[in-house]
Amino acid sequence: MKKDIEQQQGGASQPPQGPHRPQGPQGPGGQPKMPAGPRNPFMWGWLAIAALLAVWMFMGDSAPAEIDWSTVRSDMISRGEVTKIVVVNRETAEVYLTKPATERYLKIEKYRKIPIEEGKAQFKFTIGSVDLFAADIEKAREEFGATFPLDYRNDRGGWGALLGTWLPIIFLVGLFVFMMRSMSGMMGGGPGGQIMGVGRAKAQVFDKEKQAKVTFKDVAGLEEAKVEIMEIVDFLKKPEKYKELGGKIPKGALLVGPPGTGKTLLAKAVAGEADVPFLSISGSDFVEMFVGVGASRVRDLFRQAKEKAPCILFIDEIDAIGRARGRNAGYGSNDERENTLNQLLTEMDGFGTNAGVILLAATNRADILDKALMRAGRFDRQIEVGLPEIREREQIFEVHLKNLKLVPDLDRAFLARQTPGFSGADIANVCNEAALIAARGGKPAVDKEDFLSAIDRIVGGLERRSLVMSAEEKRLTAFHEAGHATVSWFLKHADPLIKVTIIPRGRSLGASWYLPDERHNTTREQFMDKIASLLGGRVAEEVFFRTSETGALSDLERATKMAYAMVTYFGMSEAIGNMSYYDSSGSSDMAFTKPFSEQTAQQIDAETKRILGEAEAAARKVITKNRAGIETLAARLLDKETVFSEDLEEIFGARPEGKNRDEQ
């Protein structure tokens, strides 16, 4: 069973919860810094198009104004202001005016932008038939006695017309190419890729020439895992030693363990020790909305690995694609994740035994992985990366305390003893929180009290001293917590008490803090004393106030689950016998909901109720016998808000380690 600091909050007891990502010394092995490359030529193309647009717009600022033939005839030819008219491309007539006439028209708001340069037409209009227009010009000249010439010109438009025709087309083509490149980058093609790059694997490559190495020295704890995985490192360093004897290195190794224990960091350290390239990718990177993309990325990933062999290929959170087929309703014959898994199975069998490509994977859900993925020849071995023991936690603290400014002679072993059940990520969070607490307090260095406050903060939540509680509610909470503390103090197999507080923290109004022994097995007596301690708060309410309150909800929930586990999982009930209904495989192949009859279910309920009643009687006996001491402890809690094990020793005397529950 997992050992943790247990916190009874307003009668509640909760295990610590911390971040689930491995912390610890990383080294500069994060995102690889991309080398500086040449400037993107595509950007210069866009700048050129923008410049052409600007030129086109500038050239369009000084153009002849539109006008009609009747105005030209009555207002311009009649006054003798026309110097010539030119028919362009048999479609448009351009009118050239004298200088005084041009200045007159510039004073009119409508014509302020007509050209004034010599040799440029000021007005233009569209004609129909050229022959009819020539006849109209001849009549106007005869009528008004004008002598201006009528010329003809074929004009292809020059640069202005060329830009006007082709520039929009160039702009649309450029926009289309830009959108395709952007989509390619978002779908996995990367910079400069094409739209078909969506099938490329987005693996991060940590090359030995470009990255500072992470070695086993940077990974604290995990001694057993290091020993087991060292064979892979030795093979990558000296493959001839194994080939000469005909040995075959395992194709794959699966790192299994709770979140935050350092599986990813351990895999990176393997690559650093072996001095080979390290390709890292997440299982979710294979899953895509497009059909066939996942399988294509798997093929591309193994192609890259073969090109860099010898190397290590690491797939983090492999359960994203390795989930057992057919177990979920979402899996069908054409499911994309199932196709991706099938391709992965094929690729793991595809490369040769001595190709120099080692596949590592990490998951905290090994029970849901497909059996074909776990068979020999694919993932040959499973390496357990568990929660660190006390000695390993001390080593992890040493790593994370290097960058902190600490008081002299800080006891690392003490910190390790205060954090049972903490992962490497939890310990990193404790160190960071301690530094923040010390900084808020204006301290010159981080001391032991800051670390204890950080542990309380992570396990129980932030203190809520601003929470307003009535005097009666506060008194009830004090007796509730005193009941927990007293029962755990007198019962032999209960966890040792650290402190009791009635300061609201998180969602609780008070808490009792324990430091459980780091045991791997739990006896029936230990279960019973633990349940009695959980029920001590409710019993104290009934004894001193003859009432019950809702703060004991979490206590009752945990006690009930523990009693049911004793009966149905661990075979600790004489009535049920040595039977376990726990399914450790997590499979759902059973055809019925529960593997026992209704009569057995009634027996289970009866046994659970009996166990809870027995534990409650033990708690009530302790509280009734030590009534005066509980009143003293509650009064001290109301006065000081927090008391420690030394206070309980002063009130009740030394903890009676040698007595049994029935002797209290």
Secondary structure, 3 states (H helix, E strand, C coil): CCCCCCEEECCCEECCCCCCCCCCCCCCCCCCCCCCCCCCHHHHHHHHHHHHHHHHHHHCCCCCEECCHHHHHHHHHCCCCEEEEEEECCCEEEEEECHHHHHHHHCCHHHCCCCCCCCCCCEEEECCCHHHHHHHHHHHHHHHCCCCCEEEECCCCHHHHHHHHHHHHHHHHHHHHHHHHHHHHHCCCCCCCCHHHHHCCCCEEECCCCCCCCCHHHCCCCHHHHHHHHHHHHHHHCHHHHHCCCCCCCCEEEEECCCCCCHHHHHHHHHHHHCCCEEEEEHHHHCCCCCCHHHHHHHHHHHHHHHCCCEEEEEECCHHHHECCCCCCCCCCCCHHHHHHHHHHHHHHHCCCCCCEEEEEEECCHHHECHHHHCCCCCCEEEECCCCCHHHHHHHHHHHCCCCCECCCCCHHHHHHCCCCCCHHHHHHHHHHHHHHHHHCCCCCECHHHHHHHHHHHHHCCECCCCCCCHHHHHHHHHHHHHHHHHHHHCCCCCCEEEEECCCECCECCEEEECCCCCCCCCHHHHHHHHHHHHHHHHHHHHHHCCCCHHHHHHHHHHHHHHHHHHHCCCCCCCCCCCCCCCCCCCCCCCCCCCCCHHHHHHHHHHHHHHHHHHHHHHHHHHHHCHHHHHHHHHHHHHHCEEEHHHHHHHHCCCCCCCCHHHC
